[in-house]
Amino acid sequence: MAEIGVKNSGLTSMLERQLLGRQAEQTARSSRGEEGSSLSGAAGAQSSSSFLDSLKGAIESANEMQQSSDAAAKNFAAGNGSLHETLIAMEKADLSLRTITAIRGKIIEAYQEVMKMPV
C-alpha cells in the first residue's frame, strides 16, 4: 500500500489498527498459554470472517469517499463549495480507490499462487 502513497489514508490506518489489535490478542493468548487454541477451526473461521469484515469495511469506506467526492463536486459546480475542499475530497476518493484496487490485485495474485500449488 505504501507503493501508491496512501500511508495516511483512513483505509490504511483502519487496517493497521485491526492488525495491531490482532497482534495484541495473539500476544495475550500466548502469555496465557493458549497458543494451540489459535490454530483450531473456530479461530480459523473467526480469522477469516474478521478479514472479510475488514475487506467489506474498506470497500464501504472507499464507496463513502466516492459519494462524498461526488457531492463535493456537485456543490462546487452549483457554486456552494470551495475548490480546495472539493479537490481534497476527490483526492481522498482517488487514493481509496487505488488502495482497494491494489488490495484486489494482491488477493488475485495470492489466489493464483495457491492454485499453482501441487495437491
trRosetta pair geometry for C-beta under 8 A, 3 or more apart (Angstrom, degrees):
i j d omega theta_ij theta_ji phi_ij phi_ji
1 4 6.7 -65 -166 38 44 94
1 6 5.5 -76 172 63 95 109
1 7 7.8 139 120 -80 96 46
1 12 5.6 161 143 -105 147 111
1 15 8.0 145 -33 62 165 148
1 99 5.9 32 -137 -134 104 94
1 102 6.2 144 -99 100 61 144
1 103 7.7 15 -81 -63 102 85
2 5 7.4 48 -173 -77 45 27
2 6 7.4 -124 -99 50 32 64
2 7 5.8 44 -118 -77 83 90
3 102 7.2 166 62 -137 111 146
4 95 7.5 156 128 -144 107 73
4 98 5.0 -159 164 140 150 125
4 99 6.8 -162 75 -79 134 61
4 102 5.9 -143 -6 -52 140 146
5 95 7.4 -93 96 -125 83 110
6 9 4.2 -25 -174 -2 94 129
6 11 7.0 -14 160 63 133 106
6 12 5.3 159 126 -37 95 130
6 95 4.9 146 -106 -179 103 108
6 96 7.8 128 -137 -79 137 40
6 98 7.0 -179 -51 85 130 105
6 99 4.9 -71 55 -76 178 115
7 12 6.4 -132 -159 111 19 166
8 12 7.1 27 18 62 2 129
8 13 7.3 18 -161 -45 41 112
9 12 4.8 92 60 8 85 102
9 13 7.1 -160 91 -3 44 87
9 92 7.2 145 -132 -146 95 75
9 95 5.2 -161 -91 130 136 128
9 96 6.3 172 -175 -77 137 72
9 99 6.3 -142 78 -46 159 151
10 13 5.9 -60 -146 41 32 106
10 14 6.1 35 155 -24 67 108
10 61 6.2 -146 107 -179 117 135
10 65 7.8 173 43 -68 129 128
10 92 7.7 38 4 -163 108 113
10 96 7.4 -11 53 -90 94 116
11 14 5.7 -56 -149 34 29 113
11 15 6.5 23 157 -14 65 106
11 58 5.2 74 -145 -141 107 92
11 61 5.6 164 -85 97 87 140
11 62 6.7 25 -75 -62 137 88
11 96 5.5 132 -23 -126 133 86
11 99 5.2 144 86 109 148 157
11 100 7.6 -106 -143 -55 163 79
12 15 5.9 -57 -149 39 31 107
12 16 6.2 32 153 -20 66 108
12 99 6.9 -122 -54 -131 87 145
13 16 5.5 -52 -143 38 34 114
13 17 6.3 39 155 -23 65 103
14 17 5.8 -52 -150 33 30 111
14 18 6.6 26 153 -15 63 106
14 54 7.7 163 133 -151 101 86
14 57 6.7 -141 156 126 143 123
14 58 6.9 177 86 -88 132 80
14 61 6.9 -171 3 -48 161 166
15 18 5.7 -55 -149 37 34 110
15 19 6.3 33 153 -18 66 106
15 54 6.4 88 -112 -176 78 122
15 58 6.8 24 -61 -82 106 125
16 19 5.7 -55 -147 38 32 110
16 20 6.3 31 155 -18 65 107
17 20 5.8 -55 -146 38 30 110
17 21 6.3 34 153 -22 63 106
18 21 5.5 -52 -148 34 32 115
18 22 6.5 33 153 -18 64 103
18 50 7.4 172 -172 163 121 108
18 54 5.4 158 128 -106 174 125
19 22 5.7 -52 -150 35 34 111
19 23 6.4 34 152 -19 65 104
20 23 5.6 -52 -146 36 34 112
20 24 6.4 35 154 -19 65 104
21 24 5.7 -53 -148 35 31 110
21 25 6.4 31 153 -18 64 106
22 25 5.6 -54 -147 37 33 112
22 26 6.2 32 154 -19 66 106
22 50 7.6 147 -84 119 117 149
23 26 5.7 -54 -145 38 31 111
23 27 6.3 34 153 -20 64 105
24 27 5.6 -52 -147 36 31 113
24 28 6.4 33 153 -19 64 105
25 28 5.7 -54 -149 35 31 111
25 29 6.4 33 152 -20 64 104
26 29 5.6 -51 -148 34 33 113
26 30 6.4 30 155 -17 65 105
26 38 6.6 54 -124 -110 86 157
27 30 5.9 -55 -146 37 31 107
27 31 6.4 29 155 -18 64 107
28 31 5.8 -56 -148 36 31 110
28 32 6.5 20 155 -10 64 109
29 32 5.9 -66 -150 43 30 103
29 34 4.3 -89 -167 74 85 107
29 35 6.6 130 130 -80 99 43
29 37 6.9 -131 -163 64 123 106
29 38 5.8 98 132 -53 160 116
30 33 7.6 47 -173 -75 33 22
30 34 7.3 -99 -72 56 27 65
30 35 5.2 50 -111 -79 75 94
34 37 4.4 -37 -179 29 92 123
34 38 6.9 101 128 -31 86 85
35 38 6.3 -53 -168 18 37 109
36 39 6.0 -60 -167 32 47 109
36 40 7.7 67 140 -44 68 88
37 40 5.5 -23 -163 -10 51 119
37 43 6.4 122 143 -40 67 140
38 43 5.0 -161 -153 162 41 162
39 43 6.7 18 9 66 8 132
39 44 7.4 26 -168 -52 37 102
40 43 4.9 92 58 10 80 101
40 44 7.0 -141 98 -6 42 89
41 44 5.5 -56 -148 37 34 113
41 45 6.3 33 154 -19 68 104
42 45 5.7 -53 -149 36 32 110
42 46 6.3 33 151 -19 65 105
43 46 5.4 -51 -146 37 35 113
43 47 6.2 39 152 -23 66 104
44 47 5.6 -50 -147 34 31 114
44 48 6.5 25 156 -13 64 105
45 48 6.0 -56 -146 40 31 105
45 49 6.2 27 156 -16 66 108
46 49 5.8 -58 -144 40 29 107
46 50 6.2 27 157 -18 65 107
47 50 5.9 -57 -147 36 27 107
47 51 6.5 29 153 -19 63 104
48 51 5.5 -50 -148 35 35 113
48 52 6.3 38 151 -19 65 104
49 52 5.4 -50 -147 37 36 114
49 53 6.2 40 151 -21 66 103
50 53 5.3 -47 -144 37 36 115
50 54 6.3 42 152 -23 64 101
51 54 5.6 -51 -149 34 32 113
51 55 6.3 32 152 -18 65 105
52 55 5.7 -54 -147 37 31 111
52 56 6.3 32 154 -18 65 105
53 56 5.7 -53 -145 38 31 111
53 57 6.2 33 155 -20 64 107
54 57 5.7 -56 -148 37 29 112
54 58 6.3 30 154 -20 64 106
55 58 5.7 -53 -148 34 31 111
55 59 6.4 29 154 -17 64 105
55 103 7.5 177 -126 149 91 140
56 59 5.8 -56 -149 37 32 109
56 60 6.2 30 154 -18 66 107
57 60 5.7 -54 -144 39 31 110
57 61 6.2 34 155 -22 65 106
58 61 5.6 -52 -147 35 30 113
58 62 6.5 30 153 -18 63 104
58 99 7.6 -115 -176 118 118 114
58 100 6.4 162 138 -96 105 91
58 103 7.0 40 124 15 154 171
59 62 5.7 -53 -149 36 32 111
59 63 6.3 34 151 -20 64 106
59 100 6.2 98 -101 -129 66 132
60 63 5.5 -54 -148 36 33 114
60 64 6.4 36 153 -21 66 103
61 64 5.7 -52 -148 34 31 112
61 65 6.5 31 153 -18 63 104
61 96 6.5 -133 118 -151 89 137
62 65 5.7 -54 -150 36 33 111
62 66 6.5 36 150 -21 64 103
62 93 7.6 101 -166 -149 65 61
62 96 4.0 180 -116 146 80 113
62 97 5.8 125 -167 -76 119 53
62 99 7.2 -155 -89 65 122 101
62 100 4.9 -21 -61 -38 167 138
63 66 5.6 -51 -151 33 33 113
63 67 6.4 31 152 -17 65 105
64 67 5.7 -55 -148 38 33 110
64 68 6.3 29 155 -16 67 106
65 68 5.8 -53 -143 39 32 108
65 69 6.2 38 153 -23 64 106
65 89 7.5 -176 -169 -169 75 71
65 92 5.2 -125 -158 124 124 99
65 93 4.3 178 136 -96 96 68
65 96 4.7 105 53 24 154 154
66 69 5.6 -55 -150 35 29 114
66 70 6.5 31 152 -19 64 104
66 93 4.8 115 -89 -150 49 119
66 96 7.6 -124 -43 79 79 123
66 97 6.9 80 -75 -63 109 112
67 70 5.6 -50 -149 34 33 112
67 71 6.4 33 152 -18 65 105
68 71 5.5 -51 -145 38 35 113
68 72 6.2 38 153 -21 66 104
68 89 5.5 -124 124 -156 93 119
68 92 8.0 -20 82 83 119 127
68 93 7.3 -169 66 -67 82 113
69 72 5.7 -52 -146 35 30 111
69 73 6.4 31 153 -19 63 105
69 89 4.5 172 -103 140 63 95
69 90 4.8 110 -152 -93 114 51
69 92 7.1 -164 -71 67 110 87
69 93 3.7 -49 -34 -24 149 150
70 73 5.7 -55 -148 36 31 111
70 74 6.4 29 153 -18 65 105
71 74 5.7 -54 -148 37 32 110
71 75 6.3 33 153 -19 65 105
72 75 5.7 -53 -147 37 32 112
72 76 6.3 32 154 -19 65 106
72 81 5.7 158 -162 -168 69 171
72 85 6.1 -140 -150 127 125 90
72 86 4.5 170 147 -115 107 66
72 89 4.0 114 13 56 161 158
72 90 7.1 -130 81 -42 127 79
73 76 5.7 -53 -146 37 31 111
73 77 6.3 32 154 -20 64 106
73 86 5.9 107 -85 -155 51 112
73 89 7.8 -139 -36 89 74 123
73 90 6.8 78 -63 -73 106 112
74 77 5.7 -53 -146 37 31 111
74 78 6.3 25 154 -14 64 108
75 78 5.8 -62 -149 41 30 107
75 80 4.4 -83 -172 73 86 107
75 81 3.8 79 114 -25 111 117
75 86 7.4 -157 71 -86 94 106
76 79 7.6 53 -179 -69 32 18
76 80 7.2 -99 -75 57 25 63
76 81 4.2 -65 -70 66 69 108
76 82 7.4 -56 -105 71 98 13
76 83 6.7 97 -140 -92 130 49
76 85 8.0 -178 -71 76 111 91
76 86 4.3 5 -49 -75 146 150
78 81 7.9 72 55 4 85 85
81 85 5.6 -114 -179 76 106 121
81 86 5.4 112 120 -56 130 102
82 85 4.7 87 63 11 92 103
82 86 6.8 -160 91 -7 47 89
83 86 5.7 -61 -150 39 30 112
83 87 6.2 26 157 -17 68 109
84 87 6.0 -58 -146 38 27 106
84 88 6.3 27 156 -18 64 108
85 88 5.8 -54 -146 36 30 111
85 89 6.3 30 156 -18 64 107
86 89 5.9 -56 -149 37 29 109
86 90 6.3 26 154 -16 64 109
87 90 5.6 -55 -144 39 32 111
87 91 6.2 32 156 -20 66 107
88 91 5.8 -55 -145 37 29 110
88 92 6.4 32 155 -20 64 105
89 92 5.8 -52 -148 35 30 112
89 93 6.5 29 154 -17 63 107
90 93 5.7 -55 -149 37 32 112
90 94 6.3 35 151 -21 65 106
91 94 5.5 -51 -146 35 33 114
91 95 6.3 33 155 -18 65 105
92 95 5.9 -55 -147 37 30 109
92 96 6.3 26 156 -16 65 107
93 96 5.9 -56 -145 38 30 108
93 97 6.3 29 156 -18 64 108
94 97 5.8 -57 -148 37 29 110
94 98 6.3 26 155 -16 65 107
95 98 5.8 -55 -145 39 31 109
95 99 6.2 35 154 -23 65 105
96 99 5.5 -51 -147 34 33 115
96 100 6.4 33 155 -17 65 104
97 100 5.8 -52 -147 37 32 109
97 101 6.3 34 152 -19 64 107
98 101 5.5 -53 -146 38 33 115
98 102 6.3 35 154 -21 65 104
99 102 5.7 -54 -149 35 30 110
99 103 6.4 31 152 -18 64 104
100 103 5.6 -52 -147 36 33 112
100 104 6.3 38 151 -22 64 105
101 104 5.5 -51 -148 34 31 115
101 105 6.5 35 152 -21 63 104
102 105 5.6 -51 -150 34 33 114
102 106 6.5 32 153 -17 64 104
103 106 5.8 -55 -150 37 33 110
103 107 6.4 33 152 -19 66 105
104 107 5.7 -55 -148 36 31 111
104 108 6.4 29 154 -17 65 106
105 108 5.8 -56 -149 37 30 110
105 109 6.4 32 153 -19 65 105
106 109 5.6 -51 -146 36 33 113
106 110 6.3 34 154 -19 65 104
107 110 5.7 -53 -147 36 31 111
107 111 6.3 34 153 -20 64 106
108 111 5.6 -52 -147 36 32 113
108 112 6.4 32 154 -19 65 105
109 112 5.8 -56 -149 36 30 110
109 113 6.4 31 153 -20 64 105
110 113 5.7 -53 -149 35 32 112
110 114 6.5 32 153 -19 65 104
111 114 5.8 -55 -150 35 32 110
111 115 6.3 28 153 -17 65 108
112 115 5.6 -56 -146 38 32 111
112 116 6.5 35 154 -24 64 105
113 116 5.7 -56 -151 31 32 112
113 117 7.2 47 149 -37 61 94
114 117 5.8 -39 -163 5 39 117
